Amino acid sequence: MTANASARAIKPELLRTYTEDFNKDRANLIAADAAVSAGVLKAATDYRGVRALPRDFSIELKQGSITNQERSGRCWMFASLNTLRYELMHRWNLEDFEFSETYLFFWDAMEKSNTYLENVLRTLDEATDSRLFEAINESPADDGGWWQMFAALVNKYGLVPKSAYPESENSRNSDDFKQYLNSKLREFAAELRRRSAAGASEDELRALKDEYMGTVYRICAVALGEPPEKFDFFARTKDDDEDKKGEARKCKAEADADGKAESCKCEGKSDAKACKCDKDKSDKPKTGKDERPQIREIGITPLEFYKKYVPVDVNDFVTLANAPLKNRPFNQRYHIRFSANVAEAGDMEFVNVPLDVFKKAALDQLTAGHPIWFACDCTQFALRKDGFFDQSVVRVDQLFGTEFTGDKAHGLEYGDSPSNHAMTFTGVNLDEDGKPNRWKVENSWGKDAGKDGYYVMSDAWFDRYVTELIIRKEYLDDATRALLTTEPVELDPWQPLTRRCR
């Protein structure tokens, strides 16, 4: 062994020192017993941190039942659809509703395949080991994505309810389907490059690409079933009896407080409004028939359904980022090359803003009664089974006897905490000074994850690990809104702040 190699090695005498120091400290032995037996996260859980994050919120939105992406990387799609279904449910007075995630999953696979092959045609002069081609070729049609990918799909293909195109085994568990789709796409890429080198024209290559897309369609249709061109939609509006009973109880309480209990006879009746304004005296007999109003559509298209029943426009949302990096100055618009899923829709863009602007936009939108798509690194200081995002809950610093001091800039610059998962904010708790101290998070991992599918996030964790918000333009301040029309700074595909969320 050379002197230089010896200097690089772990020295036996140092190993003896390490083990002696470890065994001298009783805390190390207790920590090892706990971690080896229960795992790092359980051993590091701090009950005081858990108690400091109760699951009640001063601002809370009424959402539908929890969704489940299962063993797929569709979190960005689920979070996007969860923001829209909230708006649809409350516009049409529905008790619950879920869009078909599989419908968009089919078209996303088709569009990513097409865009990948188009990108191959755009980079025929690049070596296969160039940084650009490696970025393009890394994951041709993988599951992951961003909000703007979702918006591009909705603009082109519309939306359908889950009943019109339910889950399949390959949407629930997508690895095998996507493995072989990606393998075939890379074969197509190699052949396009070979034909180009042999002198094929652009028109000939594009005709070959169109032929290849027929194979892609067959793979997607076999794996997922063909998507509907038209469908029937049926729903019943929400039963208001419980709301009316609440009005009746309020009426009774108000009358009692005034000393006029006899003036209000609403208690126990379902129609408080009729009782309060001198009452419909009809005694219509009750039957077992469901008399709720119905919504019925026969032969509606996905685009018609989206435009008629979804009361928001997916193009009215903006991606805000909070990335405190020297090479990504705040108050600037950015554009990421080669980041589109729908080729003609354009690449992903975002506006990078300071934390105070970022957080105010979130608070304004939630306070106004609208949920928020967001992206974060869901692996950091998280109890994903129990539903906590907070460094004071996951005390790995105490378990390992070392502090974790990296800040948000460090996590992004060194790739330690780029965003990798999208979820939805559906609530926030404000302290006595009107400042947020915890956030309610709707996840898409089913009702058995977290507390009935919901998570609680400390405000400190928000500041450190939440990097993207999808905000309606009306809740941007004037300065941020003005940035939307400025010339964007172009970023290469290996320079984004996030991975495609999965």
C-alpha positions as CSV (number, residue, x, y, z in Angstrom):
1,M,0.0,0.0,0.0
2,T,1.4,3.4,-1.0
3,A,1.6,6.3,1.5
4,N,-1.1,8.1,-0.4
5,A,-3.4,5.1,-0.3
6,S,-2.7,4.6,3.4
7,A,-3.7,8.3,4.1
8,R,-7.1,7.7,2.5
9,A,-8.0,4.5,4.4
10,I,-9.9,4.1,7.6
11,K,-7.2,3.4,10.2
12,P,-7.6,0.4,12.6
13,E,-6.5,2.5,15.6
14,L,-9.2,5.1,14.8
15,L,-11.8,2.3,14.6
16,R,-10.8,1.1,18.1
17,T,-11.2,4.7,19.3
18,Y,-14.6,5.0,17.7
19,T,-15.9,1.8,19.3
20,E,-14.5,2.7,22.7
21,D,-16.1,6.1,22.6
22,F,-19.5,4.7,21.5
23,N,-19.6,2.1,24.3
24,K,-18.7,4.6,27.0
25,D,-21.8,6.6,26.4
26,R,-25.0,5.0,27.9
27,A,-27.2,7.2,25.5
28,N,-25.6,5.4,22.5
29,L,-26.4,2.0,23.9
30,I,-30.0,2.9,24.6
31,A,-30.4,4.6,21.1
32,A,-28.9,1.4,19.4
33,D,-31.3,-0.9,21.3
34,A,-34.3,1.3,20.2
35,A,-33.2,1.8,16.6
36,V,-32.2,-1.8,16.0
37,S,-35.4,-3.1,17.5
38,A,-38.0,-0.6,16.2
39,G,-36.3,1.2,13.3
40,V,-34.9,4.7,13.1
41,L,-38.1,6.6,12.7
42,K,-39.9,5.0,15.6
43,A,-36.9,5.2,17.8
44,A,-36.5,8.9,17.0
45,T,-40.2,9.8,17.5
46,D,-40.6,12.5,20.2
47,Y,-44.0,12.3,22.0
48,R,-43.7,16.0,23.0
49,G,-43.3,17.0,19.4
50,V,-46.4,14.9,18.5
51,R,-48.4,16.6,21.3
52,A,-47.4,20.0,20.0
53,L,-49.1,19.4,16.7
54,P,-52.8,18.8,17.4
55,R,-55.0,18.0,14.4
56,D,-57.4,21.0,14.7
57,F,-57.2,24.0,12.5
58,S,-58.8,27.5,12.6
59,I,-59.2,27.4,8.8
60,E,-60.3,24.1,7.4
61,L,-61.9,23.1,4.0
62,K,-64.5,20.3,3.7
63,Q,-63.0,17.8,1.2
64,G,-64.3,14.5,-0.2
65,S,-63.1,11.1,0.7
66,I,-59.4,10.3,0.7
67,T,-57.9,9.1,-2.6
68,N,-55.2,6.5,-3.1
69,Q,-52.5,6.5,-5.8
70,E,-51.4,3.0,-4.6
71,R,-48.1,1.7,-6.1
72,S,-47.8,4.4,-8.8
73,G,-46.1,7.7,-9.2
74,R,-49.2,9.8,-9.8
75,C,-49.2,12.0,-6.8
76,W,-49.0,15.2,-8.9
77,M,-52.1,14.1,-10.8
78,F,-54.0,13.1,-7.6
79,A,-53.2,16.3,-5.9
80,S,-54.2,18.3,-9.0
81,L,-57.5,16.5,-9.3
82,N,-58.1,16.8,-5.5
83,T,-57.9,20.6,-5.9
84,L,-60.4,20.6,-8.7
85,R,-62.9,18.1,-7.2
86,Y,-63.2,20.4,-4.2
87,E,-64.4,23.2,-6.4
88,L,-66.7,20.9,-8.4
89,M,-68.3,19.4,-5.2
90,H,-69.0,22.7,-3.7
91,R,-70.3,24.3,-6.9
92,W,-72.8,21.4,-7.5
93,N,-73.5,20.5,-3.8
94,L,-72.2,17.0,-4.0
95,E,-71.4,14.9,-0.9
96,D,-68.4,13.3,-2.6
97,F,-66.8,13.0,-6.0
98,E,-63.6,11.6,-7.6
99,F,-62.2,12.2,-11.0
100,S,-60.7,9.4,-13.1
101,E,-57.0,9.5,-12.5
102,T,-56.6,6.6,-15.0
103,Y,-58.0,8.8,-17.8
104,L,-55.3,11.4,-17.5
105,F,-52.7,8.6,-16.8
106,F,-53.5,7.1,-20.2
107,W,-53.1,10.4,-22.1
108,D,-50.0,11.4,-20.1
109,A,-48.3,8.1,-21.2
110,M,-49.2,8.9,-24.8
111,E,-48.1,12.5,-24.6
112,K,-44.8,11.8,-22.8
113,S,-44.0,9.1,-25.4
114,N,-44.7,11.5,-28.2
115,T,-42.7,14.3,-26.6
116,Y,-39.7,11.9,-25.9
117,L,-39.6,10.9,-29.6
118,E,-39.9,14.6,-30.6
119,N,-37.0,15.4,-28.3
120,V,-35.0,12.6,-29.9
121,L,-35.6,14.2,-33.3
122,R,-34.5,17.6,-31.8
123,T,-31.2,16.2,-30.6
124,L,-30.0,14.0,-33.4
125,D,-26.6,15.7,-33.4
126,E,-26.1,15.1,-29.6
127,A,-23.9,12.2,-28.6
128,T,-25.8,9.6,-26.5
129,D,-23.5,10.3,-23.6
130,S,-24.0,14.1,-23.7
131,R,-25.5,15.6,-20.7
132,L,-28.6,16.8,-22.6
133,F,-29.4,13.5,-24.2
134,E,-28.9,11.7,-21.0
135,A,-31.4,14.0,-19.3
136,I,-33.9,13.4,-22.1
137,N,-33.3,9.7,-22.1
138,E,-33.4,9.1,-18.4
139,S,-37.1,8.5,-18.0
140,P,-39.0,8.8,-21.3
141,A,-42.6,8.2,-20.1
142,D,-42.3,7.8,-16.3
143,D,-45.1,8.4,-13.9
144,G,-43.9,11.7,-12.3
145,G,-45.0,15.2,-13.2
146,W,-45.9,18.7,-12.2
147,W,-49.1,20.8,-12.1
148,Q,-48.4,22.3,-15.6
149,M,-48.3,18.8,-17.1
150,F,-51.7,18.3,-15.5
151,A,-53.0,21.5,-16.9
152,A,-51.7,20.7,-20.4
153,L,-53.6,17.3,-20.3
154,V,-56.8,18.8,-19.1
155,N,-56.7,21.6,-21.7
156,K,-56.4,18.9,-24.5
157,Y,-58.4,16.0,-23.2
158,G,-60.7,17.2,-20.5
159,L,-61.8,15.2,-17.5
160,V,-64.1,12.3,-16.7
161,P,-65.5,11.0,-13.4
162,K,-64.0,7.8,-11.9
163,S,-67.1,5.8,-12.8
164,A,-66.5,6.4,-16.5
165,Y,-62.9,5.1,-16.4
166,P,-62.0,3.3,-13.2
167,E,-58.7,2.1,-11.9
168,S,-56.9,-0.9,-13.4
169,E,-54.2,-3.1,-12.1
170,N,-51.6,-1.3,-14.2
171,S,-52.7,2.2,-13.0
172,R,-52.6,1.0,-9.4
173,N,-49.3,-0.7,-9.8
174,S,-47.6,0.9,-12.8
175,D,-44.0,-0.3,-12.7
176,D,-44.3,-3.2,-15.2
177,F,-46.3,-1.2,-17.7
178,K,-43.9,1.7,-17.6
179,Q,-40.8,-0.5,-17.7
180,Y,-41.7,-2.0,-21.0
181,L,-43.2,1.2,-22.5
182,N,-39.9,2.9,-21.8
183,S,-37.8,0.0,-23.2
184,K,-39.8,0.2,-26.4
185,L,-39.4,4.0,-26.6
186,R,-35.6,3.7,-26.3
187,E,-35.6,1.1,-29.1
188,F,-37.6,3.6,-31.2
189,A,-35.1,6.3,-30.3
190,A,-32.1,4.2,-31.4
191,E,-33.8,3.4,-34.7
192,L,-34.6,7.1,-35.4
193,R,-31.0,8.0,-34.8
194,R,-29.7,5.2,-37.0
195,R,-32.0,6.2,-39.8
196,S,-31.0,9.8,-39.5
197,A,-27.3,8.8,-39.7
198,A,-28.1,6.8,-42.8
199,G,-29.5,9.9,-44.5
200,A,-33.3,9.8,-43.8
201,S,-35.1,13.1,-44.2
202,E,-37.0,14.9,-41.4
203,D,-40.3,14.0,-43.1
204,E,-39.3,10.3,-43.3
205,L,-38.3,10.3,-39.6
206,R,-41.5,12.0,-38.5
207,A,-43.6,9.5,-40.5
208,L,-41.7,6.7,-38.7
209,K,-42.4,8.4,-35.4
210,D,-46.1,8.5,-36.2
211,E,-46.0,4.7,-36.9
212,Y,-44.2,4.1,-33.6
213,M,-46.9,6.0,-31.8
214,G,-49.4,3.4,-33.0
215,T,-47.4,0.8,-31.1
216,V,-47.4,3.1,-28.0
217,Y,-51.2,3.4,-28.2
218,R,-51.5,-0.3,-28.4
219,I,-49.3,-0.8,-25.3
220,C,-51.3,1.8,-23.3
221,A,-54.7,0.4,-24.4
222,V,-53.7,-3.1,-23.5
223,A,-52.4,-2.0,-20.1
224,L,-55.2,0.4,-19.2
225,G,-58.1,-0.1,-21.6
226,E,-59.1,2.5,-24.1
227,P,-60.3,5.8,-22.6
228,P,-63.9,6.9,-23.3
229,E,-64.7,9.4,-26.0
230,K,-68.2,10.0,-24.5
231,F,-69.8,8.8,-21.3
232,D,-72.9,9.2,-19.1
233,F,-72.7,11.0,-15.8
234,F,-75.1,10.7,-12.9
235,A,-75.0,12.2,-9.5
236,R,-77.3,13.2,-6.6
237,T,-76.9,16.5,-4.8
238,K,-76.2,16.5,-1.1
239,D,-78.9,15.8,1.4
240,D,-79.4,19.1,3.4
241,D,-81.3,17.6,6.3
242,E,-78.4,17.7,8.7
243,D,-77.8,21.4,7.8
244,K,-81.4,22.1,8.4
245,K,-81.4,20.3,11.7
246,G,-78.5,22.5,12.7
247,E,-80.5,25.6,11.8
248,A,-83.3,24.3,13.9
249,R,-81.1,23.8,16.9
250,K,-79.7,27.3,16.4
251,C,-83.2,28.7,16.2
252,K,-84.2,26.9,19.5
253,A,-81.0,28.2,21.2
254,E,-81.6,31.8,20.1
255,A,-85.2,31.6,21.3
256,D,-84.2,30.2,24.7
257,A,-81.6,32.9,25.1
258,D,-84.3,35.6,24.5
259,G,-86.6,34.0,27.0
260,K,-89.0,33.2,24.1
261,A,-88.7,29.4,23.9
262,E,-92.4,29.1,23.0
263,S,-91.9,31.3,19.9
264,C,-89.8,28.8,18.1
265,K,-91.0,25.2,17.6
266,C,-88.2,24.1,15.2
267,E,-86.5,21.6,17.6
268,G,-86.3,18.2,16.1
269,K,-87.6,19.3,12.7
270,S,-85.7,18.9,9.5
271,D,-86.8,22.1,7.7
272,A,-85.6,24.9,9.9
273,K,-85.9,27.5,7.2
274,A,-89.6,26.7,6.6
275,C,-90.1,26.8,10.4
276,K,-88.4,30.1,10.8
277,C,-90.5,31.9,8.2
278,D,-94.0,30.7,9.0
279,K,-93.6,27.4,7.6
280,D,-94.8,25.1,4.9
281,K,-97.6,23.2,6.7
282,S,-97.8,20.4,4.2
283,D,-97.6,16.9,5.7
284,K,-96.0,15.1,2.8
285,P,-95.6,11.5,3.8
286,K,-92.1,10.1,4.0
287,T,-91.1,7.2,1.8
288,G,-87.9,5.2,1.2
289,K,-87.4,6.8,-2.2
290,D,-84.3,9.0,-2.6
291,E,-85.8,12.4,-3.5
292,R,-82.6,14.3,-3.8
293,P,-82.2,16.3,-7.0
294,Q,-80.3,14.5,-9.8
295,I,-77.6,15.6,-12.2
296,R,-77.8,13.5,-15.4
297,E,-75.7,13.7,-18.6
298,I,-76.0,11.3,-21.5
299,G,-73.2,11.1,-24.0
300,I,-71.1,14.0,-22.8
301,T,-67.5,14.3,-23.9
302,P,-64.5,14.8,-21.5
303,L,-63.9,18.3,-22.6
304,E,-67.6,19.2,-22.4
305,F,-67.7,17.8,-18.9
306,Y,-64.6,19.8,-17.8
307,K,-66.0,23.0,-19.2
308,K,-69.5,22.6,-17.8
309,Y,-68.9,21.1,-14.4
310,V,-65.5,22.4,-13.2
311,P,-65.9,26.0,-12.1
312,V,-62.2,26.9,-12.4
313,D,-59.8,27.3,-15.4
314,V,-56.6,25.3,-15.0
315,N,-54.8,28.1,-16.9
316,D,-55.6,30.6,-14.1
317,F,-52.9,29.1,-11.8
318,V,-49.3,30.0,-11.4
319,T,-46.3,28.0,-10.1
320,L,-44.6,29.8,-7.2
321,A,-41.3,28.5,-6.0
322,N,-39.3,29.4,-2.9
323,A,-35.7,28.5,-3.6
324,P,-33.2,30.7,-1.8
325,L,-30.3,30.0,-4.2
326,K,-27.7,32.5,-5.4
327,N,-28.0,31.3,-8.9
328,R,-31.8,31.5,-8.8
329,P,-32.5,35.1,-7.8
330,F,-35.9,35.9,-6.3
331,N,-38.5,37.9,-8.2
332,Q,-37.6,36.2,-11.5
333,R,-39.5,34.0,-13.9
334,Y,-37.8,30.8,-15.0
335,H,-38.4,28.3,-17.9
336,I,-37.1,24.7,-17.9
337,R,-36.1,23.4,-21.3
338,F,-37.3,19.9,-22.3
339,S,-39.7,19.6,-19.4
340,A,-43.1,19.4,-21.2
341,N,-45.3,16.3,-21.4
342,V,-47.6,17.6,-24.2
343,A,-45.2,18.7,-26.9
344,E,-47.2,21.7,-28.2
345,A,-48.1,23.0,-24.7
346,G,-44.7,24.3,-23.8
347,D,-42.3,23.7,-21.0
348,M,-42.6,24.2,-17.2
349,E,-42.3,27.6,-15.8
350,F,-42.2,29.1,-12.3
351,V,-41.7,32.3,-10.5
352,N,-39.2,32.3,-7.6
353,V,-40.3,34.5,-4.7
354,P,-39.1,35.2,-1.1
355,L,-40.7,33.1,1.7
356,D,-42.9,35.9,3.0
357,V,-44.5,36.4,-0.5
358,F,-44.8,32.6,-0.9
359,K,-46.5,32.0,2.4
360,K,-48.9,35.0,2.1
361,A,-50.2,33.7,-1.2
362,A,-50.9,30.3,0.4
363,L,-52.7,31.9,3.4
364,D,-54.8,34.2,1.2
365,Q,-55.9,31.3,-1.0
366,L,-56.8,29.0,1.9
367,T,-58.5,31.8,3.8
368,A,-60.7,32.5,0.7
369,G,-61.7,28.8,0.8
370,H,-59.6,27.2,-1.9
371,P,-57.2,24.2,-1.5
372,I,-53.6,24.4,-2.7
373,W,-51.5,22.0,-4.7
374,F,-47.9,22.0,-3.3
375,A,-44.7,20.0,-3.7
376,C,-42.1,19.1,-1.0
377,D,-39.6,16.5,0.0
378,C,-41.9,14.2,1.8
379,T,-39.0,12.0,3.2
380,Q,-37.4,14.5,5.4
381,F,-38.2,14.4,9.1
382,A,-41.5,12.8,8.3
383,L,-43.6,10.1,10.0
384,R,-45.4,9.0,6.8
385,K,-47.4,6.3,8.5
386,D,-48.6,8.4,11.4
387,G,-49.0,11.6,9.5
388,F,-46.5,14.1,10.8
389,F,-44.1,16.5,9.0
390,D,-42.0,18.2,11.6
391,Q,-38.3,18.2,12.7
392,S,-39.4,18.3,16.4
393,V,-41.3,15.0,16.0
394,V,-38.5,13.1,14.2
395,R,-35.6,13.7,16.6
396,V,-32.9,11.8,14.6
397,D,-30.5,14.5,15.9
398,Q,-31.0,13.1,19.5
399,L,-31.0,9.5,18.3
400,F,-27.7,9.8,16.4
401,G,-26.2,12.4,18.7
402,T,-25.5,14.9,15.9
403,E,-27.3,18.0,14.6
404,F,-28.7,18.3,11.1
405,T,-28.0,22.0,10.3
406,G,-28.5,22.2,6.5
407,D,-30.9,24.9,5.5
408,K,-33.3,25.1,2.4
409,A,-30.6,26.4,0.1
410,H,-28.2,23.6,1.1
411,G,-30.9,21.0,0.5
412,L,-31.6,22.3,-3.0
413,E,-28.0,23.0,-4.0
414,Y,-26.7,19.6,-2.9
415,G,-29.7,17.6,-4.0
416,D,-30.5,16.6,-0.4
417,S,-34.1,17.8,-0.4
418,P,-35.6,18.5,-3.8
419,S,-39.3,18.2,-4.0
420,N,-40.4,14.6,-4.8
421,H,-44.1,14.5,-3.8
422,A,-47.2,16.6,-4.4
423,M,-50.1,16.9,-1.9
424,T,-52.9,19.4,-1.1
425,F,-53.2,22.0,1.6
426,T,-56.8,21.9,3.0
427,G,-56.4,23.8,6.2
428,V,-54.1,26.0,8.4
429,N,-54.2,27.0,12.0
430,L,-53.5,30.6,13.0
431,D,-52.2,31.7,16.4
432,E,-53.5,34.6,18.4
433,D,-51.4,37.0,16.2
434,G,-52.8,35.6,13.0
435,K,-49.6,33.7,12.1
436,P,-49.7,30.1,10.9
437,N,-48.3,27.5,13.2
438,R,-49.5,24.3,11.5
439,W,-51.0,23.2,8.2
440,K,-53.5,20.5,7.3
441,V,-52.4,18.2,4.4
442,E,-54.5,16.0,2.3
443,N,-52.4,13.1,0.9
444,S,-53.2,10.5,-1.7
445,W,-51.9,7.4,0.1
446,G,-55.3,6.1,1.2
447,K,-57.1,6.5,4.5
448,D,-54.8,4.2,6.5
449,A,-51.9,6.6,6.1
450,G,-51.7,9.5,8.5
451,K,-54.9,10.2,10.4
452,D,-57.7,9.0,8.1
453,G,-55.5,10.1,5.2
454,Y,-54.6,13.5,6.5
455,Y,-51.3,14.9,7.8
456,V,-50.3,17.7,10.0
457,M,-47.2,19.9,9.1
458,S,-45.5,22.4,11.4
459,D,-44.9,25.8,10.0
460,A,-41.2,25.4,10.5
461,W,-41.3,22.3,8.3
462,F,-43.3,24.3,5.7
463,D,-40.5,26.9,5.6
464,R,-37.8,24.4,5.2
465,Y,-39.1,21.7,2.8
466,V,-42.1,23.2,0.8
467,T,-40.7,24.5,-2.4
468,E,-43.7,24.9,-4.8
469,L,-47.2,26.2,-4.6
470,I,-49.9,26.4,-7.3
471,I,-51.6,29.7,-6.7
472,R,-54.6,31.2,-8.4
473,K,-53.6,34.5,-10.1
474,E,-56.1,36.5,-8.1
475,Y,-54.1,35.7,-4.9
476,L,-50.8,37.0,-6.2
477,D,-49.6,40.4,-5.2
478,D,-49.2,43.0,-7.9
479,A,-45.4,42.7,-8.1
480,T,-45.5,38.9,-8.5
481,R,-48.3,39.1,-11.1
482,A,-46.2,41.6,-13.1
483,L,-43.4,39.0,-13.3
484,L,-45.7,36.7,-15.4
485,T,-45.1,38.9,-18.5
486,T,-41.4,39.3,-18.1
487,E,-38.8,37.4,-20.3
488,P,-38.0,34.1,-18.5
489,V,-34.5,32.9,-17.6
490,E,-33.9,29.5,-19.4
491,L,-32.8,26.5,-17.3
492,D,-31.4,23.3,-18.7
493,P,-33.4,20.1,-17.9
494,W,-30.8,19.0,-15.2
495,Q,-31.2,22.3,-13.4
496,P,-34.8,22.3,-12.0
497,L,-35.5,22.7,-8.3
498,T,-37.5,19.5,-8.2
499,R,-37.7,16.1,-9.6
500,R,-41.0,15.1,-11.3
501,C,-43.2,14.5,-8.3
502,R,-44.1,10.9,-7.7
